[in-house]
Amino acid sequence: MNSHRFSGAQLSFALRLFLLSGILHPAFGCSDSSVAPRVDDTPIRPGPDGGGDGGGAARSSCETPKSCSGGDCCKSAIVTGGTFNRLQNNAEYPATLSDFRLDIYEVTVGRFRAFVDAGKGTRASPPAPGAGARPNLPGSGWLKDFDDKLLADTAALRAALPCDDSAIESWTPTPGAQENLPMNCITWYEAFAFCAWDGGWLPTAAEWNYAATGGNEQRTYPWGHDAIDPSRAAYGCTTHCSLADLVPVGAKSPKGDGKWGHADLIGNLWEWTLDTGASLPKPCHDCASLAADPDRVRFGGNVSSDTRDLNSWRGSTVSPEIRDYGTGARCARPK
């Protein structure tokens, strides 16, 4: 049966949020006015260790320009730091973020293809230890133990990327019409390795939530408080989903964009974050949960989600080794 529902176990993080925050009912009203994003069109070039803006060998996913519906697939926008409340605006769980940049779009097939073509993301060419670390967050970089979670080589990775038995994977063996679809069927380890190679890091849960809520505006949805509808996000194919339900990145822009201009923060694909599901750090200043835990946190829902899983704070914890059509990534970067 072609049914793409997530199990109750995969919603454990959302349940943790309810347990911690109590039953909260967000107010609905007019959309918040949009703030013009500060967009930087220049791709970051990783240093020779595969992390940071080292000015080393050019290995960016956009060395060859790639065009998306809103222009350059590699655009990123500065997210102005500040303090907001996590857990659906629970004042007992504030978080303070420094300025950072977040990619406007989810990682596309075309950008991930450059990573695969470069021979990266496998045990034959893993990130260097410490690569992909978030600045000022010790222990957030690549660990040598992660190498064993990668596939052996590029041939094995290419074979694994068509992961879905209903042909909803976005990857194709050669470039074609799907290059601007968000890249799905990638594990947390592959998403981490990609962002490290591309000069950034997987956003922390706090960073992702901050961007989605518009910071201290505490938006219910990235665009504000107006209820979700298909003009703002790709969602709701609860049974019999097909590749046509997955839309090119930015297809719902600008109506579905967040405060700083980010597209598809909800719907289309769940997005991996850096955090484990072990704890909610408190206090939080540029924090992440890095304590040992078998699962990692993702946010945003996907094309098969119903409206219950689609808002600025809803997440789930799943195995970092999961490879399914509903999960992708976007990268954060230094300011």
C-alpha positions as CSV (number, residue, x, y, z in Angstrom):
1,M,0.0,0.0,0.0
2,N,1.4,3.4,-0.9
3,S,0.8,5.0,2.4
4,H,3.5,7.4,3.7
5,R,2.5,8.1,7.3
6,F,5.0,8.4,10.1
7,S,4.7,6.1,13.2
8,G,3.9,7.4,16.7
9,A,7.5,6.6,17.7
10,Q,8.7,9.1,15.2
11,L,6.7,11.8,16.8
12,S,8.3,11.4,20.2
13,F,10.0,14.8,20.1
14,A,6.7,16.5,19.4
15,L,5.2,14.7,22.4
16,R,8.2,15.8,24.5
17,L,7.4,19.3,23.6
18,F,3.8,18.9,24.7
19,L,4.9,17.3,28.0
20,L,7.3,20.2,28.7
21,S,5.2,23.1,27.5
22,G,1.7,22.0,28.6
23,I,-1.3,22.5,26.4
24,L,-0.8,25.8,24.6
25,H,-3.1,27.3,22.1
26,P,-1.5,29.8,19.7
27,A,-3.6,32.8,18.8
28,F,-4.5,33.1,15.1
29,G,-4.8,36.5,13.4
30,C,-3.4,38.6,10.6
31,S,0.0,37.7,9.1
32,D,3.0,39.5,10.5
33,S,4.5,42.0,8.0
34,S,7.6,40.6,6.2
35,V,11.1,41.9,6.8
36,A,13.2,42.2,3.7
37,P,15.9,39.5,4.0
38,R,19.6,40.3,3.9
39,V,20.6,37.9,1.1
40,D,24.2,37.0,0.2
41,D,24.5,35.4,-3.2
42,T,28.1,34.4,-2.8
43,P,28.6,30.7,-2.0
44,I,30.9,29.9,0.9
45,R,34.0,28.0,-0.1
46,P,35.1,25.3,2.4
47,G,38.6,25.2,3.8
48,P,40.9,22.3,3.1
49,D,39.5,20.3,6.0
50,G,36.0,20.5,4.6
51,G,34.6,23.0,7.2
52,G,34.3,26.7,7.7
53,D,35.1,29.5,5.4
54,G,38.7,28.7,5.0
55,G,39.3,30.0,1.5
56,G,40.8,26.6,0.6
57,A,40.2,24.5,-2.5
58,A,36.9,25.3,-4.1
59,R,34.5,22.5,-3.4
60,S,31.2,24.3,-3.1
61,S,28.0,22.7,-4.4
62,C,27.5,25.8,-6.5
63,E,30.9,26.2,-8.2
64,T,28.8,25.7,-11.4
65,P,25.8,28.1,-10.9
66,K,22.5,26.4,-10.4
67,S,19.2,28.2,-11.0
68,C,16.2,27.7,-8.7
69,S,12.7,29.3,-8.9
70,G,14.0,32.3,-6.9
71,G,17.3,32.6,-8.6
72,D,20.6,31.2,-7.3
73,C,20.0,27.8,-5.5
74,C,22.8,28.7,-3.1
75,K,21.4,32.0,-1.8
76,S,21.6,32.4,2.0
77,A,20.1,35.1,4.2
78,I,21.4,36.5,7.5
79,V,19.2,35.6,10.4
80,T,19.5,38.5,12.9
81,G,20.1,37.1,16.3
82,G,18.1,37.7,19.4
83,T,16.1,35.9,22.1
84,F,12.9,33.8,21.6
85,N,11.0,31.2,23.5
86,R,11.2,27.6,22.5
87,L,8.4,25.0,23.0
88,Q,5.6,27.0,21.4
89,N,6.5,30.3,23.1
90,N,7.1,28.9,26.6
91,A,8.8,31.6,28.6
92,E,10.5,28.9,30.8
93,Y,12.6,27.9,27.8
94,P,14.2,30.9,26.2
95,A,17.1,30.7,23.8
96,T,19.5,33.4,22.6
97,L,21.0,33.2,19.1
98,S,23.9,35.1,17.6
99,D,23.6,36.2,14.0
100,F,24.0,33.4,11.5
101,R,23.2,32.7,7.9
102,L,20.7,30.0,6.7
103,D,20.3,28.8,3.2
104,I,17.2,30.1,1.5
105,Y,16.4,26.7,0.0
106,E,16.6,23.1,1.0
107,V,19.5,21.3,-0.5
108,T,18.6,20.4,-4.1
109,V,19.3,17.4,-6.1
110,G,21.7,19.4,-8.3
111,R,23.7,20.6,-5.3
112,F,23.9,17.2,-3.8
113,R,25.0,15.8,-7.1
114,A,28.0,18.0,-7.0
115,F,28.9,16.5,-3.6
116,V,28.4,12.9,-4.9
117,D,30.4,13.7,-8.1
118,A,33.2,15.0,-5.9
119,G,33.4,11.6,-4.2
120,K,32.4,13.0,-0.8
121,G,30.1,11.6,1.9
122,T,31.5,8.0,2.0
123,R,34.0,6.1,4.1
124,A,36.4,6.5,1.3
125,S,36.3,10.3,1.7
126,P,34.7,11.3,5.0
127,P,34.8,14.8,6.5
128,A,37.9,15.5,8.7
129,P,37.3,15.2,12.4
130,G,35.9,18.5,13.7
131,A,34.6,19.6,10.2
132,G,31.1,21.2,10.1
133,A,31.3,22.5,13.6
134,R,29.0,25.4,14.6
135,P,31.2,28.3,15.8
136,N,31.3,28.7,19.6
137,L,29.7,25.2,20.2
138,P,32.4,22.8,21.3
139,G,31.9,19.2,20.3
140,S,29.6,20.0,17.4
141,G,31.9,19.0,14.6
142,W,32.3,15.7,12.8
143,L,33.4,12.8,15.0
144,K,35.7,10.1,13.7
145,D,33.1,7.5,14.9
146,F,30.7,8.9,12.3
147,D,32.9,7.5,9.5
148,D,31.5,4.1,10.0
149,K,27.9,5.3,9.5
150,L,28.8,6.3,5.9
151,L,28.6,4.0,2.9
152,A,31.8,2.5,1.6
153,D,32.2,4.4,-1.6
154,T,30.5,6.6,-4.2
155,A,29.1,3.6,-6.1
156,A,27.4,2.4,-2.9
157,L,26.0,5.9,-2.2
158,R,24.6,6.2,-5.7
159,A,22.9,2.9,-5.4
160,A,21.3,3.8,-2.0
161,L,19.9,7.2,-3.0
162,P,16.9,5.8,-4.9
163,C,15.5,4.7,-1.6
164,D,11.7,4.7,-2.0
165,D,9.7,1.8,-3.2
166,S,7.0,4.1,-4.6
167,A,9.5,6.1,-6.8
168,I,9.2,9.4,-4.8
169,E,13.0,9.7,-4.4
170,S,14.2,12.9,-6.0
171,W,17.6,11.6,-7.1
172,T,18.2,10.5,-10.7
173,P,21.3,8.7,-12.0
174,T,22.1,11.5,-14.4
175,P,21.1,15.2,-14.4
176,G,17.5,15.8,-15.6
177,A,14.3,17.5,-14.8
178,Q,14.5,16.9,-11.0
179,E,17.7,18.9,-10.3
180,N,15.7,21.6,-8.5
181,L,13.7,19.2,-6.3
182,P,14.8,19.0,-2.7
183,M,17.2,16.2,-2.1
184,N,15.6,13.4,-0.1
185,C,16.6,9.9,0.9
186,I,19.7,11.1,2.8
187,T,20.8,10.1,6.2
188,W,21.7,12.5,9.0
189,Y,25.4,11.6,8.5
190,E,25.2,12.4,4.8
191,A,23.4,15.7,5.4
192,F,26.1,16.6,8.0
193,A,28.9,15.7,5.6
194,F,27.3,17.7,2.8
195,C,27.0,20.9,4.9
196,A,30.6,20.5,6.2
197,W,31.9,20.1,2.6
198,D,29.8,23.0,1.5
199,G,31.3,25.4,4.1
200,G,28.5,25.3,6.7
201,W,26.9,23.1,9.4
202,L,23.6,21.5,10.1
203,P,21.5,24.1,11.8
204,T,20.9,23.5,15.5
205,A,17.3,22.9,16.6
206,A,17.3,26.4,18.2
207,E,18.6,28.0,15.0
208,W,16.0,26.2,12.9
209,N,13.1,27.1,15.3
210,Y,14.3,30.7,15.6
211,A,14.3,31.2,11.8
212,A,10.9,29.5,11.5
213,T,9.2,31.5,14.2
214,G,10.6,34.8,13.1
215,G,12.6,35.1,16.3
216,N,10.8,37.0,19.0
217,E,7.8,37.4,16.8
218,Q,6.9,33.8,17.8
219,R,5.1,33.1,14.6
220,T,2.9,30.0,14.4
221,Y,4.0,29.5,10.8
222,P,7.0,31.0,9.1
223,W,4.8,33.5,7.3
224,G,2.9,34.6,10.4
225,H,-0.3,33.4,12.0
226,D,-2.6,33.0,9.0
227,A,-3.7,29.4,8.7
228,I,-1.8,27.0,6.4
229,D,-3.1,26.4,2.9
230,P,-1.6,24.8,-0.3
231,S,-0.4,28.2,-1.6
232,R,2.1,28.4,1.2
233,A,3.4,24.8,1.6
234,A,3.5,21.4,0.0
235,Y,1.7,19.0,2.3
236,G,-1.3,16.7,2.7
237,C,-0.8,13.8,0.3
238,T,-1.5,11.5,3.3
239,T,-2.0,8.4,1.0
240,H,-1.0,7.6,-2.5
241,C,1.8,10.2,-2.7
242,S,3.7,10.5,-5.9
243,L,6.8,12.4,-7.1
244,A,4.5,15.1,-8.4
245,D,3.6,16.0,-4.7
246,L,7.2,17.0,-4.1
247,V,7.7,20.6,-5.5
248,P,10.8,22.4,-6.6
249,V,12.4,24.4,-3.9
250,G,10.9,27.9,-3.6
251,A,7.8,26.9,-5.5
252,K,5.7,28.3,-2.6
253,S,7.6,31.6,-2.4
254,P,7.1,34.3,-1.5
255,K,3.8,33.5,0.1
256,G,5.1,30.7,2.3
257,D,8.5,32.4,3.2
258,G,9.7,33.1,6.6
259,K,10.6,36.5,8.1
260,W,14.1,36.4,6.6
261,G,13.1,35.1,3.3
262,H,13.6,31.3,3.8
263,A,11.4,29.0,1.6
264,D,9.8,25.7,2.5
265,L,10.6,25.8,6.2
266,I,7.4,23.7,6.6
267,G,6.2,21.1,4.1
268,N,8.0,19.5,1.2
269,L,10.6,17.7,3.4
270,W,11.5,17.3,7.0
271,E,14.9,18.9,7.6
272,W,17.7,17.4,9.7
273,T,19.1,19.5,12.5
274,L,22.3,19.0,14.5
275,D,20.6,18.1,17.8
276,T,20.1,14.7,19.4
277,G,16.8,13.9,21.1
278,A,18.4,13.5,24.5
279,S,17.6,16.8,26.2
280,L,16.5,20.4,25.8
281,P,19.5,22.6,26.8
282,K,18.8,25.1,29.5
283,P,20.0,27.8,29.6
284,C,20.6,28.2,25.9
285,H,22.9,30.6,24.2
286,D,23.8,29.3,20.7
287,C,23.1,25.9,22.2
288,A,22.4,22.4,20.9
289,S,21.7,19.0,22.5
290,L,24.8,17.0,21.9
291,A,24.3,14.4,24.6
292,A,24.4,10.8,23.6
293,D,21.0,9.6,22.2
294,P,20.1,7.1,19.4
295,D,18.0,9.7,17.6
296,R,18.4,13.1,15.9
297,V,15.9,15.9,15.6
298,R,14.2,17.1,12.4
299,F,11.6,19.8,11.8
300,G,9.1,21.1,9.4
301,G,7.0,18.2,8.2
302,N,6.8,17.0,4.6
303,V,4.5,16.4,1.7
304,S,2.6,13.6,3.5
305,S,2.1,15.5,6.7
306,D,-1.3,16.7,7.8
307,T,-1.7,20.1,9.4
308,R,-1.0,18.8,12.9
309,D,2.7,18.4,12.0
310,L,3.0,21.7,10.2
311,N,4.0,24.7,12.2
312,S,7.1,26.5,13.3
313,W,7.9,24.3,16.3
314,R,6.7,20.8,15.5
315,G,9.5,18.2,15.3
316,S,10.2,14.5,15.5
317,T,13.1,12.4,16.6
318,V,14.2,9.5,14.3
319,S,17.3,7.4,13.8
320,P,20.0,9.3,12.0
321,E,20.4,6.3,9.7
322,I,16.9,6.6,8.4
323,R,16.8,7.0,4.6
324,D,13.3,7.9,3.4
325,Y,11.6,10.1,0.8
326,G,10.3,12.6,3.4
327,T,13.6,13.9,4.9
328,G,16.2,16.3,3.5
329,A,18.3,19.2,4.8
330,R,19.4,22.8,4.5
331,C,22.7,24.3,5.8
332,A,23.6,27.1,8.2
333,R,26.7,29.2,7.7
334,P,28.8,31.8,9.4
335,K,27.6,35.4,9.2
